[in-house]
Amino acid sequence: MHVIEANGARLPALGFGTWTLTGDTAQAMVERALAAGFRHLDTAQMYGNEVEVGRGLAAAGIPRDEVFLTTKLWPDDHAPTRLTAAAQTSVDRLGTVPDLLMLHWPSQEVPIADTVEALGTVLTRGLARHVGVSNFTTALLREALRPGVRLACNQVEYHPFLAQDAVLKATRAAGMALTAYCPLARGRVAESEVIRGIAERHGASPQQIALAWLVNQDGVAAIPRTSNPERLAANLAAADLVPSAEEMAAIHALGRERYRICDFDFAPAWDAG
């Protein structure tokens, strides 16, 4: 599997997402994902499973420096007076320093400049190896890109039915990676005739083709989530598929639909494309 270089961070292109996984299930799936070959884990304080993710990582017996671990802080903790304490909480729950600490959503109350400065403090204190943002638009990224604090990644919803051309252009220009969440559009990729046709030609599943389409784009990682251990190997195998340029373009064209899954009342004003 290839690794994305992003402002000093090295992210494996395919990661294991843990959203909605809790308790013993979360720990067991993390262990199984690592046993299957995943080396990139994604969690967040809001998921309520940092402890279990950390336990799964420790129990798997994989050398710590071989696994890229991401967690995220909710906007309630983005004020400088709260952010470093929240980062320490994640370290305590995970039982290890995360490789990437991200702002989960942009705050509607705390100025971005203040929060990014606090992220610099997090780095100085060794509470994360790299920092980044999630659900940031191009306008918000411009505000967040400040001297002295290199952002490694912007994690956003990205799948074949939601174009992210503007955000991709901005992250690439900044030397950042883009990590795609909901990369399978909650299963909708299996309904697409275009994706199914490409999958048949490759002897693969539509889910594998959707993941291959993502990770074959420059600077793009994906974090599919599953609670089914049997799907882990299939998801990971997607990294070995290489759609043709014509197939990549055909899937990319589906993004004009602008189908967005995660759009909440606290979400920012999204980019047009």
Secondary structure, 3 states (H helix, E strand, C coil): CCEEEECCEEEECECEECCCCCHHHHHHHHHHHHHHCCCEEECCHHHCCHHHHHHHHHHHCCCHHHCEEEEEECHHHCCHHHHHHHHHHHHHHHCCCCCEEEECCCCCCCCHHHHHHHHHHHHHCCCCCEEEEECCCHHHHHHHCECCECEEEEEEECECCECCHHHHHHHHHCCCEEEEECCCHHHHHHHCHHHHHHHHHHCCCHHHHHHHHHHCCCCEEECCECCCHHHHHHHHHHHHCCCCHHHHHHHHHHHHHCCCCCCCCCCCCCCCC
